[in-house]
Amino acid sequence: MAQRFNNRGPQRRPVQEDLHLINDKIRVRELRLVGDNVEPGIFPIDKARQLATEQELDLVVISDKAEPFIARILDYKKFLYEQKKKQKELKAKQVKVVVKEIRFGPQTDDHDYEFKKKHAEKFLEEGSKLKTYVFFKGRSIIFKDQGEILLLKLAQELEHVGKVDQLPKLEGKRMIMMMSPKKPAK
């Protein structure tokens, strides 16, 4: 057993085997055995352990929610490897959503607006979601209608590359609009 020491005394490092009940750690009278190398059925725990020993494999509980527990006779290290490999594949297939932000003021002039619009278009073409907002400082909150017009104008000009997920909505001193790309990036 690997021991680790810190200022609270020795601690046992979690071992991979703690994830499943295997071999002698199974404390039930009978199991339902399933798998390729055994005839499916309900067996007493001693008989199931004997079958696993004869095949030089491990007895592993697959589901402890069922009554009786469901177990398999297999090579435990290989089983863990396969599980880790499956999890890695699932993680690789996940789509990572990137959210880019663009900030405007309520009285953003035309040049700044065009500059930021080009960036927004580039972000949407890359496949990123876009969060655009107008930030109102101090008393500029009185221009919230101008901020809304600005965001709606941006949405209209970018409708060829993206669609609006959330229309402009005032949250505190920010008016926020969310957009997502029309087609995913290559």
N, C-alpha and C positions, 0 to 999 in steps of 0.2 A: 504494500500500500504506500502510495506517495503521501508524505506528510509535508505540510507547509506550516511554518511558524510565523506568527506576527505578535503584536503586543497583547492579543487576547488568548494566546496559547496555541497549541497545535490544532490544525483544521484538516479534515479529510478533503482532498481534491475530488470533485465529482467525477466518477468513472463512467465511461460509455455504457457499461453493463447496467447501470442504474436506470437506463431508459426503458428496459424491458425486464420482465421476470424471466429468468433462464435457469434451467437445470434444478439445482438444489434450493433455489430461492422461491420456487413455486410451492405455496402452502395451501393446496386444495386437495380434496379426496379424488376427484375425477376431472378429466379434461376431454374436450372434443378435439380430436386430431384431424387435421386436414393437410393436404399437400400431395406431392407427386410420389414420394417414396414410401407411402403408408396407405393402408386401406382406411378411408374416412369412417369415423365412428367415435363413440364415447368409450374411453379407456380409464381404468384406475391409474392414479399417478405413478405407482410403482411399475406397472406394465409399460406406460408411456416412456418413463426414464430408461427402462430396459431396452426398448426399441431404439431409442436415441443412442444408447451406449453401443449396441450391436452395430449400428451404422457409423459409429465414430463421429457423430454429429451432436448438435445441441438441441435441447427441447426449449422452444421459445414461445411465450404467450404472446399471441398477436392481438387478441382483444380480451380485455378483462371486464368489459361491459356486459358481455353475454353470460348466460347461465346454462351450462358450465362454461368456464373460460375456453376460448378457442386457442389452440396451440399448433405449432408446426415443428417438424424435425428438419433442421437445416444447419448450415455452417454459419454461426452467428457473425463472425468477422466479415464474411462475404455479404451477409444480409445488411450489416451496417454500411458497408461500402456501397452497395446498390442504392440504399436509401439516400445516402449523401449525394450520390451521383444524380438521382432523380431530383432532389432539391436544387442542385446546381443548375440542372436543365430548366426547371421551372423559373428559377431566378433570372436566367438568361433570356427567357421568353417574355418576361414582364416588360411592359412599356413604361419607360420613365418619362413622366410629364414634367417639362421644364416651363416655368412661368417667368416671363420677362416683364419688367415694369417700365412704363414711360410716364413721366410726370409733366404736367402742364400747369401754368398759372391761369387765372381767369382772363387775363388780358395778354395772352401770348401773341406776339406779332407774327406776321405771315411767314417770314424767313425761318424763324424758330419752329413754327408749326410744320412747314414743309420738310425741314431737316428731321424732325422727330417722326413725321409720317413715313419718311423713307426707311428709318430704322424699324418702325412698327411693321412695315410691309416685309422687310427682310426677316424679322423674327417669325412672322406668320408663315413665310415661305419655307423657313427651316423646320417648321413643324412645332414650334413652341407656342404655348398659350400666351396671351397678351393681357396684361392688367394695365389699363390706362386710367389715370386719375388726375383730377384738377385739385390742387391744394390751395385752400383759401387761407391767407394770412390775415390776422387781425380783423379789420372791418371789411375786407374784400368779400366777405360772405354775402354782402348785398348784391354781388354780381353772380349769384349762383345760376341764374338763367343763362348768362353768357357761358358759363362752364358747361352747362348741359348742351347748349347749342354746339359748342366746340367738340364735345365728345360724340354727339350724333353726326356731325359733319365728318369726323374722322371715320366713324363706322360706315357711313355711306361711301366714302372714298376708298375704303379698304374691303368693300363687300365682294370684290373679285377674288381676294385671297383668303378671307376669313368671314366667320359669321359671329354675330353677337350672342353670347351666352347669357349675359346679364346687362340689362339696359342701365343707363346712368342712374345711380342711387346715391343719395347723400348720406354719408356715415361720419358724423362729427364734423371735422373741417375738411373732409375729402369727399369728392364726388367720384365714385368708382364705376368703371365699366369693364366687363370681362369679354374677351374675344378668343375664339379658337380657330385653328386653321381649317380650311374647307377640306383639303386632302392631306393625308399624312406625308411627312418628309420621306425622301428616298433613303 
